[in-house]
Amino acid sequence: MSDCLFCKINSGEIPADILYQDDDVSVFRDISAQAPCHFLVIPKKHIATINHLQPADAGLLGKMYLTAQDVARQQGISESGFRTVMNCNDDGGQTVYHIHLHVLGGRPMSWPPG
């Protein structure tokens, strides 16, 4: 998608603090961090919302979580714990319509999230 913020980050058109990147996913720090460590895991493939996932995307979604695990370990938050969140549509809090996994850590998380 030519107007998608995250597609532009994936293509290098918009700079980001990249923590990891391969052929399938990119990981970068969230510019509106809600925790001491807050990064996003996004697929290179444009998928607007969770509602747009197809059965063929199951492996990609699994890779997103395994990448989150690896980067959380590299960032030093895996042992103390972290939260993963994927929002869907307006009421779910989604603001960029390209699926992305928030990974937050470095402090205790409260429940419910609010």
mmCIF file of the C-alpha atoms, coordinates in Angstrom:
data_MODEL
# 
_entry.id   MODEL 
# 
loop_
_atom_site.group_PDB 
_atom_site.id 
_atom_site.type_symbol 
_atom_site.label_atom_id 
_atom_site.label_alt_id 
_atom_site.label_comp_id 
_atom_site.label_asym_id 
_atom_site.label_entity_id 
_atom_site.label_seq_id 
_atom_site.pdbx_PDB_ins_code 
_atom_site.Cartn_x 
_atom_site.Cartn_y 
_atom_site.Cartn_z 
_atom_site.occupancy 
_atom_site.B_iso_or_equiv 
_atom_site.pdbx_formal_charge 
_atom_site.auth_seq_id 
_atom_site.auth_comp_id 
_atom_site.auth_asym_id 
_atom_site.auth_atom_id 
_atom_site.pdbx_PDB_model_num 
ATOM 1   C CA . MET A 1 1   ? 0.000   0.000   0.000  1.00 0.00 ? 1   MET A CA 1 
ATOM 2   C CA . SER A 1 2   ? 1.538   3.249   -1.110 1.00 0.00 ? 2   SER A CA 1 
ATOM 3   C CA . ASP A 1 3   ? 0.031   5.382   1.676  1.00 0.00 ? 3   ASP A CA 1 
ATOM 4   C CA . CYS A 1 4   ? 0.615   2.966   4.566  1.00 0.00 ? 4   CYS A CA 1 
ATOM 5   C CA . LEU A 1 5   ? 2.997   4.288   7.252  1.00 0.00 ? 5   LEU A CA 1 
ATOM 6   C CA . PHE A 1 6   ? 4.325   0.836   8.107  1.00 0.00 ? 6   PHE A CA 1 
ATOM 7   C CA . CYS A 1 7   ? 4.808   -0.149  4.447  1.00 0.00 ? 7   CYS A CA 1 
ATOM 8   C CA . LYS A 1 8   ? 6.892   3.026   4.109  1.00 0.00 ? 8   LYS A CA 1 
ATOM 9   C CA . ILE A 1 9   ? 8.965   2.023   7.148  1.00 0.00 ? 9   ILE A CA 1 
ATOM 10  C CA . ASN A 1 10  ? 9.426   -1.461  5.656  1.00 0.00 ? 10  ASN A CA 1 
ATOM 11  C CA . SER A 1 11  ? 10.645  0.017   2.371  1.00 0.00 ? 11  SER A CA 1 
ATOM 12  C CA . GLY A 1 12  ? 13.023  2.449   4.124  1.00 0.00 ? 12  GLY A CA 1 
ATOM 13  C CA . GLU A 1 13  ? 11.074  5.460   2.863  1.00 0.00 ? 13  GLU A CA 1 
ATOM 14  C CA . ILE A 1 14  ? 10.424  6.543   6.467  1.00 0.00 ? 14  ILE A CA 1 
ATOM 15  C CA . PRO A 1 15  ? 13.199  6.081   9.053  1.00 0.00 ? 15  PRO A CA 1 
ATOM 16  C CA . ALA A 1 16  ? 12.655  4.100   12.235 1.00 0.00 ? 16  ALA A CA 1 
ATOM 17  C CA . ASP A 1 17  ? 14.780  2.774   15.097 1.00 0.00 ? 17  ASP A CA 1 
ATOM 18  C CA . ILE A 1 18  ? 15.020  -0.742  13.645 1.00 0.00 ? 18  ILE A CA 1 
ATOM 19  C CA . LEU A 1 19  ? 15.834  -3.502  16.136 1.00 0.00 ? 19  LEU A CA 1 
ATOM 20  C CA . TYR A 1 20  ? 15.499  -6.442  13.722 1.00 0.00 ? 20  TYR A CA 1 
ATOM 21  C CA . GLN A 1 21  ? 14.554  -7.044  10.110 1.00 0.00 ? 21  GLN A CA 1 
ATOM 22  C CA . ASP A 1 22  ? 14.401  -10.008 7.744  1.00 0.00 ? 22  ASP A CA 1 
ATOM 23  C CA . ASP A 1 23  ? 12.460  -10.975 4.622  1.00 0.00 ? 23  ASP A CA 1 
ATOM 24  C CA . ASP A 1 24  ? 9.193   -11.430 6.557  1.00 0.00 ? 24  ASP A CA 1 
ATOM 25  C CA . VAL A 1 25  ? 9.114   -8.987  9.482  1.00 0.00 ? 25  VAL A CA 1 
ATOM 26  C CA . SER A 1 26  ? 10.477  -5.706  10.812 1.00 0.00 ? 26  SER A CA 1 
ATOM 27  C CA . VAL A 1 27  ? 10.864  -4.725  14.463 1.00 0.00 ? 27  VAL A CA 1 
ATOM 28  C CA . PHE A 1 28  ? 11.282  -1.126  15.573 1.00 0.00 ? 28  PHE A CA 1 
ATOM 29  C CA . ARG A 1 29  ? 10.802  1.022   18.661 1.00 0.00 ? 29  ARG A CA 1 
ATOM 30  C CA . ASP A 1 30  ? 7.390   2.637   19.079 1.00 0.00 ? 30  ASP A CA 1 
ATOM 31  C CA . ILE A 1 31  ? 7.662   6.423   18.792 1.00 0.00 ? 31  ILE A CA 1 
ATOM 32  C CA . SER A 1 32  ? 4.871   6.766   21.406 1.00 0.00 ? 32  SER A CA 1 
ATOM 33  C CA . ALA A 1 33  ? 6.343   4.345   23.921 1.00 0.00 ? 33  ALA A CA 1 
ATOM 34  C CA . GLN A 1 34  ? 3.974   3.309   26.702 1.00 0.00 ? 34  GLN A CA 1 
ATOM 35  C CA . ALA A 1 35  ? 6.632   1.438   28.675 1.00 0.00 ? 35  ALA A CA 1 
ATOM 36  C CA . PRO A 1 36  ? 10.398  1.680   29.134 1.00 0.00 ? 36  PRO A CA 1 
ATOM 37  C CA . CYS A 1 37  ? 10.723  -0.923  26.390 1.00 0.00 ? 37  CYS A CA 1 
ATOM 38  C CA . HIS A 1 38  ? 8.035   -0.710  23.677 1.00 0.00 ? 38  HIS A CA 1 
ATOM 39  C CA . PHE A 1 39  ? 8.595   -2.062  20.213 1.00 0.00 ? 39  PHE A CA 1 
ATOM 40  C CA . LEU A 1 40  ? 6.433   -3.161  17.304 1.00 0.00 ? 40  LEU A CA 1 
ATOM 41  C CA . VAL A 1 41  ? 6.693   -6.331  15.242 1.00 0.00 ? 41  VAL A CA 1 
ATOM 42  C CA . ILE A 1 42  ? 5.163   -5.888  11.787 1.00 0.00 ? 42  ILE A CA 1 
ATOM 43  C CA . PRO A 1 43  ? 4.969   -8.139  8.756  1.00 0.00 ? 43  PRO A CA 1 
ATOM 44  C CA . LYS A 1 44  ? 6.493   -7.020  5.469  1.00 0.00 ? 44  LYS A CA 1 
ATOM 45  C CA . LYS A 1 45  ? 3.242   -8.178  3.842  1.00 0.00 ? 45  LYS A CA 1 
ATOM 46  C CA . HIS A 1 46  ? 0.509   -5.545  4.118  1.00 0.00 ? 46  HIS A CA 1 
ATOM 47  C CA . ILE A 1 47  ? -2.439  -6.950  6.087  1.00 0.00 ? 47  ILE A CA 1 
ATOM 48  C CA . ALA A 1 48  ? -4.795  -4.179  7.223  1.00 0.00 ? 48  ALA A CA 1 
ATOM 49  C CA . THR A 1 49  ? -6.390  -5.784  10.314 1.00 0.00 ? 49  THR A CA 1 
ATOM 50  C CA . ILE A 1 50  ? -6.659  -9.087  12.152 1.00 0.00 ? 50  ILE A CA 1 
ATOM 51  C CA . ASN A 1 51  ? -9.964  -9.477  10.301 1.00 0.00 ? 51  ASN A CA 1 
ATOM 52  C CA . HIS A 1 52  ? -8.006  -9.622  7.028  1.00 0.00 ? 52  HIS A CA 1 
ATOM 53  C CA . LEU A 1 53  ? -5.804  -12.553 8.071  1.00 0.00 ? 53  LEU A CA 1 
ATOM 54  C CA . GLN A 1 54  ? -6.118  -15.676 5.936  1.00 0.00 ? 54  GLN A CA 1 
ATOM 55  C CA . PRO A 1 55  ? -5.264  -19.283 6.865  1.00 0.00 ? 55  PRO A CA 1 
ATOM 56  C CA . ALA A 1 56  ? -2.089  -18.951 4.760  1.00 0.00 ? 56  ALA A CA 1 
ATOM 57  C CA . ASP A 1 57  ? -0.941  -16.167 7.150  1.00 0.00 ? 57  ASP A CA 1 
ATOM 58  C CA . ALA A 1 58  ? -0.775  -18.487 10.179 1.00 0.00 ? 58  ALA A CA 1 
ATOM 59  C CA . GLY A 1 59  ? 2.969   -19.073 9.775  1.00 0.00 ? 59  GLY A CA 1 
ATOM 60  C CA . LEU A 1 60  ? 3.626   -15.345 9.449  1.00 0.00 ? 60  LEU A CA 1 
ATOM 61  C CA . LEU A 1 61  ? 1.680   -14.641 12.637 1.00 0.00 ? 61  LEU A CA 1 
ATOM 62  C CA . GLY A 1 62  ? 3.673   -17.339 14.448 1.00 0.00 ? 62  GLY A CA 1 
ATOM 63  C CA . LYS A 1 63  ? 6.898   -15.801 13.164 1.00 0.00 ? 63  LYS A CA 1 
ATOM 64  C CA . MET A 1 64  ? 5.812   -12.418 14.520 1.00 0.00 ? 64  MET A CA 1 
ATOM 65  C CA . TYR A 1 65  ? 5.452   -13.902 18.024 1.00 0.00 ? 65  TYR A CA 1 
ATOM 66  C CA . LEU A 1 66  ? 8.717   -15.855 17.834 1.00 0.00 ? 66  LEU A CA 1 
ATOM 67  C CA . THR A 1 67  ? 10.484  -12.692 16.673 1.00 0.00 ? 67  THR A CA 1 
ATOM 68  C CA . ALA A 1 68  ? 8.897   -10.805 19.589 1.00 0.00 ? 68  ALA A CA 1 
ATOM 69  C CA . GLN A 1 69  ? 10.325  -13.459 21.920 1.00 0.00 ? 69  GLN A CA 1 
ATOM 70  C CA . ASP A 1 70  ? 13.821  -13.108 20.446 1.00 0.00 ? 70  ASP A CA 1 
ATOM 71  C CA . VAL A 1 71  ? 13.854  -9.307  20.513 1.00 0.00 ? 71  VAL A CA 1 
ATOM 72  C CA . ALA A 1 72  ? 12.422  -9.254  24.060 1.00 0.00 ? 72  ALA A CA 1 
ATOM 73  C CA . ARG A 1 73  ? 15.350  -11.440 25.124 1.00 0.00 ? 73  ARG A CA 1 
ATOM 74  C CA . GLN A 1 74  ? 17.814  -9.120  23.331 1.00 0.00 ? 74  GLN A CA 1 
ATOM 75  C CA . GLN A 1 75  ? 16.225  -6.087  25.021 1.00 0.00 ? 75  GLN A CA 1 
ATOM 76  C CA . GLY A 1 76  ? 16.505  -7.699  28.465 1.00 0.00 ? 76  GLY A CA 1 
ATOM 77  C CA . ILE A 1 77  ? 12.787  -7.969  29.249 1.00 0.00 ? 77  ILE A CA 1 
ATOM 78  C CA . SER A 1 78  ? 12.088  -11.657 28.637 1.00 0.00 ? 78  SER A CA 1 
ATOM 79  C CA . GLU A 1 79  ? 12.831  -12.876 32.158 1.00 0.00 ? 79  GLU A CA 1 
ATOM 80  C CA . SER A 1 80  ? 10.994  -10.130 34.052 1.00 0.00 ? 80  SER A CA 1 
ATOM 81  C CA . GLY A 1 81  ? 8.061   -10.350 31.652 1.00 0.00 ? 81  GLY A CA 1 
ATOM 82  C CA . PHE A 1 82  ? 6.393   -8.407  28.883 1.00 0.00 ? 82  PHE A CA 1 
ATOM 83  C CA . ARG A 1 83  ? 2.989   -7.879  27.310 1.00 0.00 ? 83  ARG A CA 1 
ATOM 84  C CA . THR A 1 84  ? 2.002   -8.411  23.685 1.00 0.00 ? 84  THR A CA 1 
ATOM 85  C CA . VAL A 1 85  ? -0.998  -6.605  22.210 1.00 0.00 ? 85  VAL A CA 1 
ATOM 86  C CA . MET A 1 86  ? -2.505  -6.568  18.738 1.00 0.00 ? 86  MET A CA 1 
ATOM 87  C CA . ASN A 1 87  ? -5.361  -4.104  18.278 1.00 0.00 ? 87  ASN A CA 1 
ATOM 88  C CA . CYS A 1 88  ? -8.128  -4.467  15.684 1.00 0.00 ? 88  CYS A CA 1 
ATOM 89  C CA . ASN A 1 89  ? -10.136 -1.575  14.186 1.00 0.00 ? 89  ASN A CA 1 
ATOM 90  C CA . ASP A 1 90  ? -11.170 1.677   15.848 1.00 0.00 ? 90  ASP A CA 1 
ATOM 91  C CA . ASP A 1 91  ? -12.859 0.324   18.975 1.00 0.00 ? 91  ASP A CA 1 
ATOM 92  C CA . GLY A 1 92  ? -9.886  -1.989  19.536 1.00 0.00 ? 92  GLY A CA 1 
ATOM 93  C CA . GLY A 1 93  ? -7.503  0.971   19.457 1.00 0.00 ? 93  GLY A CA 1 
ATOM 94  C CA . GLN A 1 94  ? -5.917  0.349   16.049 1.00 0.00 ? 94  GLN A CA 1 
ATOM 95  C CA . THR A 1 95  ? -4.538  3.562   14.565 1.00 0.00 ? 95  THR A CA 1 
ATOM 96  C CA . VAL A 1 96  ? -2.309  2.228   11.766 1.00 0.00 ? 96  VAL A CA 1 
ATOM 97  C CA . TYR A 1 97  ? -4.112  -0.167  9.452  1.00 0.00 ? 97  TYR A CA 1 
ATOM 98  C CA . HIS A 1 98  ? -1.258  -2.630  8.956  1.00 0.00 ? 98  HIS A CA 1 
ATOM 99  C CA . ILE A 1 99  ? -1.263  -5.369  11.595 1.00 0.00 ? 99  ILE A CA 1 
ATOM 100 C CA . HIS A 1 100 ? 1.373   -4.904  14.255 1.00 0.00 ? 100 HIS A CA 1 
ATOM 101 C CA . LEU A 1 101 ? 2.249   -6.585  17.498 1.00 0.00 ? 101 LEU A CA 1 
ATOM 102 C CA . HIS A 1 102 ? 3.043   -4.241  20.385 1.00 0.00 ? 102 HIS A CA 1 
ATOM 103 C CA . VAL A 1 103 ? 5.617   -5.622  22.839 1.00 0.00 ? 103 VAL A CA 1 
ATOM 104 C CA . LEU A 1 104 ? 5.817   -3.717  26.121 1.00 0.00 ? 104 LEU A CA 1 
ATOM 105 C CA . GLY A 1 105 ? 8.086   -4.368  29.082 1.00 0.00 ? 105 GLY A CA 1 
ATOM 106 C CA . GLY A 1 106 ? 10.451  -2.917  31.608 1.00 0.00 ? 106 GLY A CA 1 
ATOM 107 C CA . ARG A 1 107 ? 7.772   -2.241  34.205 1.00 0.00 ? 107 ARG A CA 1 
ATOM 108 C CA . PRO A 1 108 ? 4.857   -4.104  35.832 1.00 0.00 ? 108 PRO A CA 1 
ATOM 109 C CA . MET A 1 109 ? 1.707   -4.140  33.697 1.00 0.00 ? 109 MET A CA 1 
ATOM 110 C CA . SER A 1 110 ? -1.700  -3.588  35.256 1.00 0.00 ? 110 SER A CA 1 
ATOM 111 C CA . TRP A 1 111 ? -4.934  -5.396  34.386 1.00 0.00 ? 111 TRP A CA 1 
ATOM 112 C CA . PRO A 1 112 ? -7.348  -4.543  32.985 1.00 0.00 ? 112 PRO A CA 1 
ATOM 113 C CA . PRO A 1 113 ? -5.366  -2.336  30.609 1.00 0.00 ? 113 PRO A CA 1 
ATOM 114 C CA . GLY A 1 114 ? -7.892  0.496   30.531 1.00 0.00 ? 114 GLY A CA 1 
# 
